[in-house]
């Protein structure tokens, strides 16, 4: 049984999204109309669908397309996503990320700060690593090679992205000041699909706890403050313990 301190997550692909837009609220439909480029429209629809289904499952609401119009995913004052039900903001912090035809939404309990990120496991250049990672992170990357190097580099980067979302600051921040410890590093081919703990230290002493997972050529991270238990999948759940 899940607890009040759990963080929940849901991942969807572009094939999960209905072809029509009857699940969008009026405001969301108007926002979609303003998006000119097909890729941007597709990514936006995928992210909104994923978030609306996640929120509906947290509250035990129907997940059928017409009923999802009650749920709206809007941007708050900082630009972070915010869930509204029947026009009223909900006290469930959410975070969104999409990449290569997939989207992830993480939902936190109460007033927790939360960030999630989804990255494709792909090579990261030495120049990228030198530019955005701390000395300790660069050392961790240097200790593995081949696919494991890509896994570690992308997991570290993903955790930084999640932390920036939790803090509600963008990439204007110095990413070297957000230092990630993935713990014991092992080949993703042997542990794919299992969530593993991570820690994040921000310059100034603040610490976040989180989780990272790899499967299907993607790495996922969820970071929260205060710490929560291992992320609980919303797939198959009709209602979370909120």
N, C-alpha and C positions, 0 to 999 in steps of 0.2 A: 504493500500500500504506500502511496506517495504521501509526503508530508507538506505542511504549510511552507517549509523552507525549500521546496523543490523548485527547480527551474525547468520549464518545459520547452520542447523544440519540435518543429515540424519542417520537413523538407518536401518540396514539390518540384516537378519538372514542367516544361512547357506543354507536354502532352496532357497534363492534369487540368489545364486551364480550359474552361468552356470556350467554344469558338465565338459565342455571342456575348453581349455585355449586360445581360439582364441582372447580373449579380452586383453591379456597380451602383453606388448611390448617385443621386443627381449631381452632387459636387464632384464626385470621382469621374463620372462620365464627361463632365465639362472639362476637367483637367486633362483627361485622355485626348479630347478633341484638340487641345492646344499643342500636343506633342506631334511634331512634324515627321520625324524619321521612324521607319518601321522597327528598327532594332530597339530604339528607345521606348516605343510604344509596347513592344512585346515584353521587354524587361520590366517595364512599369506594371503591366497587367499581371505578369507572373508574380512579382513581389506583392501586389495588392491581394491577389487571390490567396497566396500562401498565408499572409498575415490574417486575412479575414477568416479563413478556415481555422487557423490556430486559435484565434480569439473566440470563435464560436464554440470550439471544443472545450476551451477553458470555462466557459459559462454554461455549457450544456445546451446551447442553442442549435437549431437546425443548420445543417451545412449545405442544404439544397440552394441552388443558384438564386431563385427569387427571394428567399428569406435572408440571404446575405446582404441585401440592400439595407437592412437595419444597422449593419456594422459598417463604419466608415473609418478608413485609415487616413488620418490627416497629419500635416506637419505642425508641430508646436512652435513656440517662439524661437527655439534654438535650431529648428529644422529637423529635429529628430521625429520619428513616426510616433503617433499617438492614436490610441483606439477609442472610438466613440460608439456607443450603442444607443440607438434611437435619439441621436444628437447629444448625448451626455458623455463627457469624458469618463473613462474608467481608470481605476487605480491599479492598473496592471501594466507596468512598464514593458515595452516591447522593443525589439531590435530586428532589423532586416538586412539581408545581404543577398545578392544574386551574382551568378557567374556561369557563363557557358551553358545557358538553358536550364539552370537550376536556381532555386531560391530557398533560403532558410529563414525562418522566423523563430526567435527565442522570446519567451514570455516569463517574466520574473514575478515573484510574489510581492505584494505591498509596495513599499517605497524603495526597493532595491535599485541600484544603478546597474544597468546591463548593457552589454554589447555583444554582438555575434558577427562572425565573418565566415565566408565561404571562398576558398581559393582552389584553383586548378593546380594540381601538382605538375609544375613545369620548371625548366631550368631557370635559375636566377644568375645573372652575370656577376663576375667579380666586382665590376664597377657598382652594380646595384647594392651588393652586400656591403662594400666599403662605404657607400654613401649613407645607408639607412640603419646599419646595425652597430651595436656597441662592441667594444673589444672582446668582452666575454661571449657575446653571441657569435661573433666572427670566429672565435676559437672553437665554439661548439660545432659550427658548420664545417670547419676545417678538419674535424676529427672523423668525418664520414665522407664517403664518395659515392659516385654513381647516382642511382635513384634515391638513396638515403639522403644525399646532400640536398636534392630537390625537396624531399619531404621535410627535412629540418628547416631549410630556408623559408619555405612557404608556411610552415606551421608557426615559426617565429613571426613572420610578417603578418599572418592572419591574427595572431594574438595581439600584436600592436594595433591593428585596425580595430579589433574588438574593444580594446582598452580606450582608444580615442573616441569610439562611439559611446562607451559608458561614461566617459568624462564630458562628452558633448563638445569636443573640440576637434577640429579637422586636421588635415595633413600639414597645416601651417606650423604645427608643433614640431619640435625637434624629436624625431623618432628614436634617436640614440638615448634620449632621457627616459624612454619607456623600455625597460630591460626585462626580457622574458626568460624564464627558466622552465624548460620543458621536462625537467627531471631526467630519469634514465631513458636514454635514446636507444630504441631497437628498430629493426627493419620493419617497415610498414607491412611487408608481405606476410609477416608472422603474427601481427597483432591488429590487422585491419578490422575496423568495426567496433573496437573497444575504446571507450572514453578513458583518457588518462589525465591526471591532474597537472596543472601548471600554476606558476606564480608569476606575478608581474610587479616589478618595483618601478615606481615613477620617481624621478628626481624630486627631492623634497621630503622623501620618506614614506609616501603613501603606497600601500600594497593592495593589490587585487588578487583574488583567487579565480581560477577558471579551469576549463577542461578543453582537451583537444582530441580529435578523432580523425582517422583516415579510412576511406574506402572509396571504391569506384573512381580512382584517380583524382579524388578531391580531399582537401583537408578542411576541417570545420573547427572553429573555436568559439567558446562562450566564456565571457568574463563577467563577474558580478562583484558588487560590494554592497553589503557584506557577503561573505562566502555562502554558497548554497551547495546542496548535494549534487551528485552526478545528474546531468540532464536526463529528463524523462521524455521519451518519445510520445507525441500526441497521436501517432498512428494507432488506430484501434481503440483509442480512448474516447468515450462519449462525453466525459466531463472530467476535468482535472480538479484537484483538491484546493480550490480557492475559497 
